């Protein structure tokens, strides 16, 4: 017997197929204020589930309006992909939270073109596409992106929301070869109310308490920002980069945290809930004592000596990366901290 396909779903798929086939170079999308001429598809880091294009912004009349940006990013979610559609809807709702749309730390949303298409601010590159170099321009960029990321945390916390998807590919940059680099947080499709999502955050940026079965909360996103920076500076030090098998990704990632922060104790299986988590913590407790790749990871101060960075940056990362969420500083505390001021002063000298 042939499956019955909902007319609405079929129509949505046909509509998307027509849209995707029409989004070729030169196609013009009509927005609320401006039009957008599609130029080319944009290849991301292969973790994004929406389709994105670079577009040229076209004013509606011949008058030159200086406020009109030159470029935009068009994001399209397939109606047949529930995750992509839900993330796009969440992103739109996040921009409608008070202060988010106007905050300079977030990429601007220009238009909601239709239920599956939005137009966003274009920036030159992402942190994922930039290589770390131990020089003053890079340290200045780090200060800029940390201020943007932690400010974004504060804005979201004011609405009891958290961003569960901080990662280098979502830190957007422009002017990085100048003294006035711009850093903004983008891709807000995984911004959710505090306590709503479990098992979220990319492995390398996932907070210890989230690995142990807790929901993402304000301290979790603070950890994620600092872990993101550490992983950019020293790739593979956290997460599943060298995990031998996907089935042990959680255990492998927890073991790395324990190696970096030996005072963090991975609880025994009887102290956590759920059969899968019990297996993961039991494996993690063994892996961090047995696997050569993990044994090569030294405690934080020694491990970070393997890469050149100013002591002020090392002190700042240590200040933030506290495995116990109750002892971890808040985003606003980080921005007001002596450690952050010392790093900024080092950059400004």
Residue pairs with C-beta under 8 A, 6 or more apart in sequence:
9 79
9 80
12 79
12 80
13 79
13 80
15 79
16 76
16 78
16 79
16 80
16 116
19 76
19 116
19 117
20 51
20 76
23 29
23 38
23 53
23 74
23 76
24 38
25 38
25 39
25 40
26 37
26 38
27 37
27 38
28 35
28 36
28 37
28 38
28 58
29 35
29 36
29 38
29 55
29 74
29 113
29 117
29 119
30 113
31 110
31 111
31 113
31 119
32 111
32 112
33 60
33 110
33 111
34 57
34 58
34 59
34 60
34 68
34 110
34 111
35 57
35 58
35 59
35 60
36 55
36 56
36 57
36 58
36 72
36 74
36 111
36 113
36 119
37 55
37 56
37 57
37 58
38 53
38 54
38 55
38 74
39 53
39 54
39 55
39 56
40 53
40 54
41 51
41 52
41 53
41 54
42 52
42 53
42 54
42 73
44 52
44 169
45 126
45 128
45 168
45 169
47 167
47 169
47 202
48 169
48 187
49 77
49 81
49 83
49 84
49 87
50 75
50 76
50 77
50 78
50 84
50 87
50 88
50 189
51 75
51 76
51 77
51 78
52 73
52 74
52 75
52 76
53 73
53 74
53 76
54 71
54 72
54 73
54 74
54 122
55 71
55 72
55 73
55 74
55 119
56 70
56 71
56 72
57 68
57 69
57 70
57 71
57 72
57 110
59 65
59 68
69 110
69 121
69 122
70 122
71 122
72 110
72 119
72 120
72 121
72 122
73 119
73 120
73 121
73 122
74 113
74 117
74 118
74 119
74 120
75 88
75 91
75 117
75 118
75 119
75 120
76 116
76 117
77 84
77 85
77 87
77 88
77 116
77 117
78 84
78 85
78 116
79 85
79 115
79 116
85 116
86 189
87 189
87 190
88 116
88 118
88 189
90 188
90 189
90 190
90 191
90 192
91 109
91 118
91 187
91 188
91 189
91 191
92 109
92 112
92 118
94 100
94 161
94 188
94 191
95 101
95 106
95 109
95 188
97 156
97 159
97 161
98 159
99 155
99 158
100 106
100 155
100 156
100 159
100 188
101 108
101 109
103 151
103 152
103 155
104 148
104 184
105 147
105 148
105 149
105 151
105 152
105 155
105 184
105 185
106 152
106 155
106 184
106 185
106 186
106 188
107 120
107 121
107 123
107 172
107 184
107 185
107 186
108 120
108 121
109 118
109 119
109 120
109 121
110 119
110 120
110 121
111 118
111 119
112 118
113 119
120 186
121 184
123 172
123 173
123 174
123 182
123 184
123 186
124 173
124 174
124 175
124 176
125 172
125 173
125 174
125 176
126 168
126 169
126 170
126 171
126 172
126 173
127 145
127 168
127 169
127 171
127 173
127 183
127 228
127 232
128 167
128 168
128 169
128 171
128 232
130 141
130 173
130 176
132 138
132 232
132 233
132 307
134 307
134 308
134 309
136 347
137 176
137 177
139 310
139 313
139 343
139 346
139 347
140 179
140 181
140 347
141 173
141 176
141 181
141 183
142 229
142 313
143 343
143 344
143 347
144 181
144 182
144 183
145 171
145 173
145 183
145 229
146 225
146 229
146 316
146 334
146 340
147 183
147 335
148 171
148 183
148 184
148 185
149 166
149 171
149 183
149 185
149 225
149 228
150 222
150 225
150 331
150 332
150 334
150 335
151 331
151 335
152 163
152 185
153 162
153 163
153 218
153 221
153 222
153 225
153 331
154 331
154 332
154 335
156 162
156 163
156 191
156 221
157 218
157 330
157 331
157 332
160 193
160 194
161 191
161 192
161 193
161 194
162 191
162 192
162 193
162 194
162 216
162 217
162 218
162 220
162 221
163 185
163 188
163 190
163 191
163 221
163 224
164 190
164 191
164 192
164 197
164 200
164 201
164 216
164 220
164 221
164 224
165 187
165 189
165 190
165 191
165 200
165 201
165 202
166 185
166 201
166 205
166 221
166 224
166 225
166 228
167 202
167 204
167 205
167 228
168 228
168 231
168 232
169 187
170 185
170 186
170 187
171 183
171 184
171 185
171 186
171 228
172 183
172 184
172 185
172 186
173 181
173 182
173 183
173 184
174 181
174 182
175 181
175 182
190 197
190 200
192 200
192 216
194 215
194 216
194 217
194 218
195 215
195 216
195 217
196 215
196 216
197 215
197 216
198 210
198 213
198 214
198 215
198 216
199 210
200 206
200 210
200 216
201 207
201 210
201 216
201 220
201 224
202 239
203 238
203 239
203 240
203 249
203 250
203 253
204 227
204 228
204 231
204 238
204 239
204 240
204 241
204 253
205 223
205 224
205 227
205 228
205 231
205 238
205 239
206 224
206 227
206 239
206 253
207 216
207 219
207 220
207 223
207 224
207 227
207 325
208 223
208 254
208 257
208 264
208 323
208 325
209 217
209 219
209 220
209 325
210 216
210 220
211 250
211 253
211 254
211 257
211 280
212 267
212 272
212 277
212 281
213 272
213 273
213 274
213 277
214 220
214 325
217 325
218 330
218 331
219 325
219 326
219 328
219 330
220 325
221 331
222 320
222 328
222 329
222 330
222 331
222 334
223 320
223 321
223 325
223 328
225 320
225 331
226 317
226 320
226 321
227 238
227 321
229 317
230 237
230 238
230 304
230 317
230 321
231 237
231 238
231 239
233 307
233 309
234 303
234 304
234 306
234 307
235 241
236 242
237 256
237 260
237 297
237 303
238 253
238 256
238 257
238 260
239 253
239 256
240 246
240 249
240 252
240 253
242 293
243 249
243 252
243 253
244 252
248 280
248 283
248 287
250 280
250 284
251 279
251 280
251 281
251 283
251 284
251 287
252 284
252 287
252 294
254 266
254 280
254 281
254 284
254 288
255 266
255 284
255 287
255 288
255 291
255 294
256 288
256 294
256 297
257 264
257 323
258 264
258 265
258 266
258 284
258 288
259 288
259 294
259 295
259 297
259 298
259 299
260 297
260 298
260 299
260 300
260 303
260 321
261 299
261 300
261 321
261 323
262 299
263 323
264 323
264 324
266 281
266 284
266 285
266 288
267 281
268 281
268 282
268 285
269 278
269 279
269 281
269 282
270 278
271 281
272 278
272 281
287 294
288 294
288 295
289 295
297 303
298 306
300 317
300 318
300 321
301 314
301 318
304 314
304 317
310 343
310 346
312 339
312 342
312 343
312 345
312 346
313 343
313 346
315 339
315 342
315 343
316 337
316 339
316 340
316 342
316 343
319 329
319 334
319 337
319 339
320 328
320 329
320 334
322 328
322 329
329 337
334 340
